[in-house]
Amino acid sequence: MTDSPVLLVVDGNSLLHRSYHALAGTGARSVTGEPVWAVRGLLTQVVAAADRVGPTTVVVGFDDPDQSVRRERWPQYKAQRLAKQPTLVSQLRRATEVLRELGVHVVTPAGLEADDVLASAARLTAEQGGRAVLVTSDRDAFALIDDRTSVLRVINGGVDASPLMTVERLPMLLGVRPDQYRDFAALRGDPSDNLPGVSGIGPKRAARLLEGLGSARAVFDDVADGGRRVAELIGPGGLRRLADPAARECWELNCEVMSFHHDVDLGLEPDRGPGRLPLSPDVVRRVLVGQGLPGTARVASRCLAGEEPPEPGPAQVDVLPWDPRAEWRSRETFPPLPPPRPEPQPTLF
């Protein structure tokens, strides 16, 4: 732990959805028959992120499952998504219950999304002089990066293999600064949210325009003045695309839909309150072992409860249905190989 406050803010929906699809083949269920594979995946990622970051407070945000101010205002927002499977809905509900029992702070803002929790946490961190690490698999959070806020974007390989995106690293990845990211995404579009981009403007052209002119507003102002700089950057064909009135309308709509709410009341106080570490070691062990995660409980005892646990014994190692290491741990599945047959000796004449 560092002396200055470090707020770890997890996009619960993003990581639980990721675990749901990645681990669905396991079909892991609790002793009472309830699906738990996504909940276990989320818990292991929260603990891994805390172990990597060393926070003073842990917050997990979730989307409001019942209403959405964005869908009410823009019916096309995420309209292409299918209804959630019952096994996903039940695990979203179970995840919030288990996380609260664990002792981390869970925030589900009315009508809003986990993204808005991340944005509000970044604002609060700036006001209080701390540092925030946002954990998500969603690229939208890149717009929140600044000198006090970084994004741990979870990709294949889990938390430990995921990049920590900072002010310095984002331009190396995408060619744009964090303050340009919303313009970049609005020009490019976001199919996952059913937000088409400006026709003919993909990520490479969007980055080139923003690097050359600084903002999308400056791009459209140049187009209105004849488009000399735009034509130099992306050619006359791209200029014609941007000169279509529908292009600016598309960019403006996407920017509006993609804007975060920074005013969610997180219920946090600088030196105390919900989610503040250390958590109770007994509660951490009871909750995680009860979820079938004894190995994760040992790590969490250190990074969430501030306790250095004893060396793990055989019963403290997670052997979950989706763990590829379980195959070679089981001698019943793979019995010992028979001894090699002796090589035949050549006949001497």
N, C-alpha and C positions, 0 to 999 in steps of 0.2 A: 504494500500500500504506500502511496505517496502522501506527502504532507498536504498538498492542495487537493480539494475534492475532485474525484473522478467519477462521473456519472456514466454508468453502462446502461444503454437504452436499447432494448431488443424489440424488433418487429415480430411480435408473436405470430401473427397471421402468416407472414412470409415464410418463417422457418417451419411452422407446423405444416403448412401446405407442402413445402419442400420434402419434409420427412414423410408426409402421408403418401406421396407418390413414389418416393425413393424406396420406402420400406414396405409398401403395400403387399408385395409378394410374400412377406413373412406371415401375414395374418395374425400377428401376436395379439393375444387377448389376456385379460386379467383372470384371476381364479374364479371370478363370477361370470366370465364369458364376455365382458365388455372389450371392444377394440382399444388397444393401447399403443400400437406401434408408433403412431405419430407423436403421441404424448412423450413416449420414451425418447424419441429422436430429438424433440424440442428440449427436453430437460438436459440431455447430454450436451447439446450445443450451448445452452445457457451457462452450464457449468464450465465448459471448455472456454467460452469467451471470458468468463470471470477469471479463470485461471491465467489466461493470456494477458488480460488488461490490468488486473489488480485494482478493481474499483473500490470506491467508498460507499456507493449506493447502486442498487440494481433495480431497474424499472423494465417491465414488459408491457408493451402496448398491444391492444387488439382492436380490430374494426368493430363498430356497433353492428351486431348481426341482424338487427330488426329494422333499422332505417338508415338512410344515406341522404344527406343534404345535396350531395353531388348528383346522385341519380334522380332526385326529385327535380333539380333544376335542369339537368341535361340527361334526358331519358336514354340517350344513346351510350352513356358512360357505362362501360363493362357489360353492355347489353348482349354481347355475343357469348358470354360465359354461361355454361350449363348450370342448372340447379345443383347445389352441393349434395354429395352423397350422404345418406344418414350416418354412415360410419365416420365421415369427416365432421359433420355437425356435432355429433356426440363427443368427439375428441377435442374439438374447439372448446366446448363447455367444460369438459373434464380438465383440460389444460389450465384454464383460469382457476379452477378450484384447487388443483394440486400446487400451482405456483403460489397462490395465496397461503396455503397451508405451509409451504416451505418457508415463507417469510419474505420473499421478494415482493416489490410493489407492482400491482397489476392495475393498469389504467385502460378503461374502455369508454372513450368519450362519446356522449350522445350524438348520434347522427354523423359522426366523423370516423376517421380511420387511424390505424397505427402510424401511418406517415405523419399525421398531425401531432401525435404524441412525440415522435422523434423531433419534429420541427419546434415544438414548444419546449422540449428539453434542451435543444441547442440554444434557444433564446434565453432560457433560464440560466444556463451555464455561463453565457456571456455576461449576464447581469451580475452573477455572483462570483465571477472571477475564477471559475473552475475549468474543468476540461470534460468534454463529452466524447464517448465512443459509441457510435450508432451501429448496431448489428442488424443486417438485413441482406436479403438476396435481391432486393429491388434497387435498380439504378437511380430511381428518382431522388434518393437521399443524397446523391452526389451534389445536388444544388445547395445542400446545407453545410458543406465543408468550408471551414475557415481556419484561422489560426488556433482556435480553441476546440474545434469539432472535426473529428475524423470519422471515416466510415469503414467498418470491417465488413466487406461485402462477401457473403458466404457463397462459395461456388463448389464445384465438385471437389471432393477431398475433405470437406468439413472445415470447421473453424481454423484449425491449425494450419491448413494449406491455403487459406484465403488471404487476399491482399488487404492491407490496411491503407485505404486511400486518403491522401492528404492534399493540401494545397499544392505541394510540389509534384506529387505523383499523378494527379488526375490529368494534367496536360500531356504527360508522357503517354498515357493510355488512350485518350480521346482527342487530343489536340485543342481542348478548350479549358478555360479556367472554371472553377466552381460557380462564379457569379454569371458565367455564360451558359451554364448547363441547361437551365430552363428554356432559353431560346433554342439551344441545340436540340433538345428533345421535342420542342414544339414544331420546329421545322422538319425534323426527321419523322415525327409521329411516334405513337406507341400502340402497336397492334394489340398488346395484352390488355389495354384499357379501352379498345375500340376507338382509338383516336388516330385517324389517318393523318399522315404528314402532308407537307406541301408537295404537290405533284412534281416529280423530277428532282427533288432535293433529298438525297440520302445523307448518311452520316459524313461521308468524305466532303461533299460539297458544302454541307452545313458548317463543318469545322473550318473549311477554307474561307467561307464568307465571314465567319465570326473572327477568325484570326486577322483578316484583312480590314474589316470595318468595325469590329468591336462589339456590335450588338445587332440583333435582327431589326430593330427600329431604324438603325443607321442604314441597314441594307435596303429596306423599303423606301427610305427617304432618298437614297441614291437612285433607286429604280424610278421614283417619281421625277427626278431631275435628269433623266435620260439614261441612267444606268451605266455610265462609263466604267466605274470601278468594278461593278458587279460583272460586267462583260469581261473585263480583264481577269477576274478571279475564276469564273466558271463558264465563260464562253457565251456567245449570243443565244444559244439554245436555252441555257439556264436563265438568262435575262428575260426571254420571252415567257418562260414559266412563271417567273416572279412578277411579271407585269400584269398577269391575269388577276383581276380584283379578288377572285376566289382564293388566291394564295395568301394575301394579307388577312383575309377573313379567317382562313384556316389557322394561321399562326396565332392570331389574337384569341380565337376560341380555345385552342390548345393551351395557351399560356394561362387563360382564366381557369380552365378545369384543373390544370396541373399545380396551381398555386396552393401552398400549404396554409393551414390555420396555425398561427403561432401563439394563440392565446388560450390553449387548453389548460385548465387548472389541474396541475399534476398532484397537488396535495403534498408537495415536498417542502421541507425546511432545510436550511444549510447544514445544521449540525445534528439533526435528529429526525425521527419520524419513520414512516414506512419504507422498507427496502434498505435501510441503513445497515451496513455491516459493522461488526460481525453478527451473523445470525446464531440462533441457538444450535450448538453442536448436536444435542440430542434430537431436536426436531429435524435437522438436516439428515441425520442418519435414518431416523424412523421413516421419513417421507420417501427418500430415495430407495432405501432397501425395500420398502413396501411397494414401490413401483417396479421392483425387479432389477434395480440398478446398484448393486452393492459396490462395484468398482467405481462408479461415478460418485457414490456417497463418500468414498475415501478421498477423492480429489476435492469434492465440495467441502468436506470437513476442513480442509486447509484453506481454500480460496474464498469460501463463503462464511465459514465459522471461525477462521483464525486459529484452528487447532491442528497441530501436527499429529496425524494419526499414526498408529503402529504400522509396521510393515504388513502388507496384505498376506493373508493366508488363502488357502484354496477357496474358502467360502466368500471371500471379498472380491473376487474377480467376476466381472460381468461376462456371462456366457448367454447372449441373447440369440434368438432364432435367426437374426439377420447378420450376426457377427461371423465373417468368414474364418476367423481364427478358431471358432468352435469346432470346425471339422478336424483340425489336427490336434486339438486338445483331447478328443475322445478316442480312447483305445478300443472301445466297443465298436465304434464306427469303422475304424481302421486298425485291425489287429496287427501285431508285430509281423514283419516279413519273415518268411522261413529262412533258415541259414542257407548260404549259397552252396550249390553242389560242388564237390571237388572236381578240379580240372582233370580230364583223362591224361594219363601219363603216356608218353610215346613208347612204343615197343623197340627195344634194342635188339639189333641183329649181330 
